[in-house]
Amino acid sequence: MSIDSILTLVLGAVILLMTVTVHEVAHGAVAFIRGDRTAEQMGRLTLNPFRHIDLFWTVLFPLMLFISTAGRFVIGMAKPVPVNFSNLYRPKRDMIWVALAGPVANIVFAQLLLLALRLTGYPLFLIGIYFNLGLAVFNLIPIPPLDGSRIVAGLLPRPLDRDYLRIEPYGFLIILLLYFTGALYALVIPGVNLLAVFLGVPQIHL
């Protein structure tokens, strides 16, 4: 393997790890601002990616997507930052802000990668942009425990919010079903392409 290939792999891994790390730290930071110190107490308010790695979501799931799309589309996640919503100043409303923080952080990170792309012309930064946009859109799908479900729960009146979140134990299976049926791409790619137009980068065509 050439030095260029090694450097590409290393930089790609750094971008992937920082993408999921920034997402989770943003959740924890907003929760901290709004009164919950759980993430801080558990050492999760750190940009050290090794504190956030999850075997399935950070390693196996991105690898599955990479193989199934021949390297054209990859998203992944980190181990969710713990948030005790009952500690928030206004739990229902603040739940929405905490949930939105992760996707917003990824869109901001995508803009930083866009700057790096324009300065260097290095195509790996474009892949990093797609990864960040994909993670932002994926997490906005309203399937517990994804961020979109927290937003929906924050908007629903009680007790509908609790009834809705009771499907969380099955969320993992629902996401896998969407992946294996191809429906996941139908949900995520249009959102990614919409944000790509906003940033002025090419759209994805699988």
Beta strands, then each sheet from edge to edge (+ up, - down):
end
